[in-house]
Amino acid sequence: MLFDLRGRGRRRTVQAIYLSLAILMGGGLVLFGIGGATPGGLVDAVTGSGGTVGGDIYAKQIERAQKQVQADPRDVAAWAALTRAQVQDASVVGYDQTTGAFDQKGLARLEQASTSWQRYLDLDPKKVDDGLASLMVNAYSASGLNDPVKAARALEVVIAGRGGSAALFTQLAVLTYAAGDKRKSLIAERRAVDASPKARRKLIEAQIASQRSQIDAARTQQAQQQAQQGSGLGG
C-alpha cells in the first residue's frame, strides 16, 4: 500500500490525485469500460445503468461462477466471470457515493475479486479480457484497495488489449510513478507524448508533471504526519 489512508485529509488528497487523473487523462476508458470485450464498467456497476439493478443479480452470478471454478479450477471464463461479478457486487453493496470510496464491506469484496483476478491471470489466458482489466484498475484505485502497483499492471493489460493512446499512456505514467517505478513512468510519458498531436505534447507533459507533484506532496504530508505521531509517542 503506497499511502496510509487512515487520516481523513490524507485519503482526500490521494483520492484527488486518482480522480483528476481519471477525468483529465481519459478515465472514461476505464471507469465506463469503453472499448472492452465486455460492455459496462465500474460506474455501470454502481449506478445500475448497465442493466439489471441490485446486488441480488451479482450474488447469483458469483454463486454460479464459484460452482463452475470448483468443478473446474482451470476454467478461464469462469474465473473471469467470478472476478467481474465480485467487483460489480462490491460496487453495489459497498460503495459510498457520498464519499466516493468503498466501505469495509466493499473492500472485502474487492479483496475477493483481486484473488479471483490473480487466479484468472495464473491460468495464462490466450487473450486477457481488457474490459475486466479496466474494472480492476478501479478496484485497485485509492478509493478501493489503494494498490497502484497492481492498478498499473491492470492498466498495462488494458493497453495491450486496446492499443496505446495518449490518454492511457498518460494514466500509466502517473500510476507507475505512484507505484514508485520512475523508469516505467518516464517510458510511459514518452509514449504518451509520441501518441499526441504536436500541439498537445507540452500540455501532456505539464499534466503528468502536475500529477507527479501532487503524489510527491501527498507522500511528504504523510511522512510529516507519521513523524509527528512518532514524536508524540516518544514524548
C-alpha positions as CSV (number, residue, x, y, z in Angstrom):
1,M,0.0,0.0,0.0
2,L,1.6,3.3,-1.1
3,F,-0.3,5.7,1.1
4,D,-1.7,5.3,4.6
5,L,-5.3,6.5,4.2
6,R,-6.4,6.3,7.8
7,G,-6.2,10.1,8.1
8,R,-9.2,11.8,6.6
9,G,-7.1,14.5,4.9
10,R,-4.7,12.0,3.5
11,R,-7.5,10.0,2.0
12,R,-8.9,13.0,0.3
13,T,-5.5,14.1,-1.0
14,V,-4.7,10.8,-2.6
15,Q,-8.2,10.3,-4.0
16,A,-8.0,13.7,-5.6
17,I,-4.9,12.5,-7.5
18,Y,-6.6,9.5,-8.9
19,L,-9.9,11.3,-9.6
20,S,-8.2,14.1,-11.5
21,L,-6.2,11.5,-13.4
22,A,-9.3,9.7,-14.4
23,I,-11.1,12.8,-15.5
24,L,-8.3,14.6,-17.2
25,M,-6.5,11.7,-18.8
26,G,-9.3,9.7,-20.4
27,G,-10.6,7.8,-17.3
28,G,-13.8,7.1,-19.2
29,L,-11.9,4.3,-20.9
30,V,-11.5,2.7,-17.5
31,L,-14.5,4.0,-15.5
32,F,-17.0,3.1,-18.1
33,G,-15.3,0.1,-19.7
34,I,-15.3,1.7,-23.1
35,G,-13.7,-0.4,-25.8
36,G,-13.5,-3.6,-23.8
37,A,-14.7,-7.1,-24.8
38,T,-17.4,-6.8,-22.2
39,P,-19.7,-3.7,-22.0
40,G,-20.1,-1.8,-18.8
41,G,-17.7,-0.6,-16.2
42,L,-17.4,0.4,-12.6
43,V,-19.8,3.3,-13.0
44,D,-22.4,1.0,-14.5
45,A,-22.0,-1.4,-11.6
46,V,-22.5,1.5,-9.1
47,T,-25.5,3.1,-10.8
48,G,-27.1,0.1,-12.4
49,S,-27.1,1.8,-15.8
50,G,-25.6,-1.3,-17.4
51,G,-28.7,-3.3,-17.0
52,T,-30.3,-5.1,-14.0
53,V,-30.2,-3.1,-10.8
54,G,-29.5,-4.6,-7.4
55,G,-27.0,-6.8,-5.6
56,D,-29.1,-10.0,-5.9
57,I,-28.2,-10.4,-9.6
58,Y,-24.5,-10.2,-8.8
59,A,-24.8,-12.5,-5.8
60,K,-26.4,-15.1,-8.1
61,Q,-23.6,-14.7,-10.7
62,I,-21.0,-15.1,-8.0
63,E,-22.6,-18.3,-6.8
64,R,-22.9,-19.7,-10.3
65,A,-19.3,-18.8,-11.1
66,Q,-18.0,-20.3,-7.8
67,K,-19.7,-23.6,-8.6
68,Q,-18.0,-23.6,-12.1
69,V,-14.5,-22.9,-10.8
70,Q,-15.0,-25.5,-8.1
71,A,-16.0,-28.0,-10.7
72,D,-13.1,-27.0,-13.0
73,P,-10.4,-24.8,-11.4
74,R,-8.9,-24.3,-14.8
75,D,-12.0,-22.7,-16.3
76,V,-10.6,-19.4,-17.5
77,A,-14.0,-18.0,-18.5
78,A,-15.5,-18.9,-15.1
79,W,-12.7,-17.1,-13.2
80,A,-13.2,-14.0,-15.4
81,A,-17.0,-14.1,-14.7
82,L,-16.4,-14.6,-11.0
83,T,-14.0,-11.6,-10.9
84,R,-16.3,-9.4,-12.7
85,A,-19.3,-10.3,-10.6
86,Q,-17.4,-9.7,-7.4
87,V,-16.2,-6.2,-8.5
88,Q,-19.8,-5.3,-9.5
89,D,-21.2,-6.7,-6.3
90,A,-18.7,-4.6,-4.3
91,S,-19.8,-1.5,-6.2
92,V,-23.4,-2.2,-5.3
93,V,-23.3,-3.2,-1.7
94,G,-20.1,-1.4,-0.5
95,Y,-19.6,1.8,-2.4
96,D,-20.5,5.2,-0.8
97,Q,-21.3,7.7,-3.5
98,T,-21.2,10.5,-1.0
99,T,-17.5,9.9,-0.1
100,G,-16.6,8.4,-3.4
101,A,-14.9,5.4,-1.7
102,F,-15.6,1.8,-0.8
103,D,-16.6,0.9,2.8
104,Q,-15.3,-2.1,4.7
105,K,-17.9,-4.4,3.1
106,G,-17.0,-3.2,-0.4
107,L,-13.2,-3.5,0.3
108,A,-13.7,-7.1,1.5
109,R,-15.4,-8.0,-1.8
110,L,-12.7,-6.2,-3.8
111,E,-10.2,-8.4,-2.0
112,Q,-12.1,-11.4,-3.1
113,A,-12.1,-10.0,-6.7
114,S,-8.4,-9.4,-6.5
115,T,-7.8,-13.1,-5.6
116,S,-10.1,-14.3,-8.4
117,W,-8.3,-11.9,-10.8
118,Q,-5.0,-13.4,-9.9
119,R,-6.3,-16.9,-10.3
120,Y,-7.5,-15.9,-13.8
121,L,-4.1,-14.5,-14.7
122,D,-2.3,-17.5,-13.4
123,L,-4.1,-19.6,-15.9
124,D,-2.4,-17.6,-18.7
125,P,-5.4,-17.0,-20.9
126,K,-4.7,-16.6,-24.6
127,K,-6.2,-13.1,-24.5
128,V,-6.7,-11.4,-21.2
129,D,-10.0,-9.6,-21.0
130,D,-9.2,-5.9,-21.2
131,G,-12.7,-5.0,-20.1
132,L,-12.2,-6.9,-16.9
133,A,-8.8,-5.4,-16.5
134,S,-10.4,-1.9,-16.7
135,L,-12.6,-2.9,-13.7
136,M,-9.5,-4.0,-11.8
137,V,-7.8,-0.7,-12.4
138,N,-10.6,0.9,-10.4
139,A,-10.7,-1.8,-7.9
140,Y,-7.0,-1.1,-7.1
141,S,-7.5,2.7,-7.1
142,A,-7.2,4.9,-4.0
143,S,-10.9,4.7,-3.3
144,G,-10.7,0.9,-3.4
145,L,-7.7,-1.3,-2.5
146,N,-5.2,1.5,-2.9
147,D,-2.6,-0.5,-4.7
148,P,-1.1,1.5,-7.6
149,V,1.4,-1.3,-8.4
150,K,-1.5,-3.7,-9.3
151,A,-3.5,-0.9,-10.8
152,A,-0.6,-0.2,-13.2
153,R,-0.3,-3.8,-14.2
154,A,-4.0,-4.0,-14.9
155,L,-3.8,-0.8,-17.0
156,E,-1.0,-2.4,-19.0
157,V,-3.4,-5.2,-19.8
158,V,-5.9,-2.6,-21.0
159,I,-3.3,-1.0,-23.2
160,A,-2.2,-4.4,-24.6
161,G,-5.8,-5.2,-25.5
162,R,-6.9,-1.9,-26.9
163,G,-3.7,-0.4,-28.2
164,G,-1.9,2.6,-26.8
165,S,-3.3,6.0,-26.7
166,A,-2.1,9.3,-25.3
167,A,-4.7,9.1,-22.6
168,L,-3.9,5.6,-21.5
169,F,-0.2,6.1,-21.6
170,T,-0.7,9.2,-19.5
171,Q,-2.6,7.2,-16.9
172,L,0.1,4.6,-16.9
173,A,2.8,7.3,-16.4
174,V,1.1,8.6,-13.3
175,L,0.2,5.2,-11.9
176,T,3.7,3.8,-12.3
177,Y,5.1,6.9,-10.7
178,A,2.7,6.4,-7.8
179,A,3.9,2.8,-7.6
180,G,7.4,4.1,-7.2
181,D,8.7,3.0,-10.7
182,K,10.1,6.2,-12.1
183,R,11.7,4.4,-15.1
184,K,8.4,2.9,-16.3
185,S,6.8,6.3,-15.7
186,L,9.2,8.1,-17.9
187,I,8.8,5.4,-20.7
188,A,5.0,5.8,-20.5
189,E,5.3,9.6,-20.6
190,R,7.4,9.4,-23.8
191,R,4.9,7.1,-25.4
192,A,2.0,9.4,-24.3
193,V,3.8,12.4,-25.9
194,D,4.6,10.4,-29.1
195,A,1.0,9.4,-29.4
196,S,-0.2,13.0,-29.0
197,P,-0.6,15.7,-31.7
198,K,2.4,18.1,-31.6
199,A,0.2,20.9,-30.4
200,R,-0.8,19.0,-27.3
201,R,2.6,17.5,-26.3
202,K,3.6,20.3,-23.9
203,L,0.2,20.0,-22.3
204,I,0.6,16.3,-21.8
205,E,4.0,16.8,-20.2
206,A,2.6,19.5,-17.9
207,Q,-0.4,17.4,-16.9
208,I,1.9,14.4,-16.0
209,A,4.3,16.8,-14.1
210,S,1.4,18.2,-12.1
211,Q,0.2,14.7,-11.1
212,R,3.7,13.7,-10.0
213,S,3.9,16.9,-7.9
214,Q,0.6,16.0,-6.2
215,I,1.9,12.5,-5.5
216,D,5.1,13.9,-4.1
217,A,3.1,16.4,-1.9
218,A,0.9,13.6,-0.6
219,R,4.0,11.5,0.3
220,T,5.6,14.4,2.0
221,Q,2.4,15.1,4.0
222,Q,2.2,11.5,5.0
223,A,5.8,11.4,6.1
224,Q,5.4,14.6,8.2
225,Q,2.3,13.3,9.9
226,Q,4.0,10.0,10.7
227,A,7.0,11.8,12.1
228,Q,4.7,13.9,14.3
229,Q,2.8,10.8,15.5
230,G,6.1,9.1,16.2
231,S,7.5,12.1,18.2
232,G,4.2,12.3,20.1
233,L,4.5,8.6,21.1
234,G,8.2,9.1,22.0
235,G,7.3,12.1,24.3
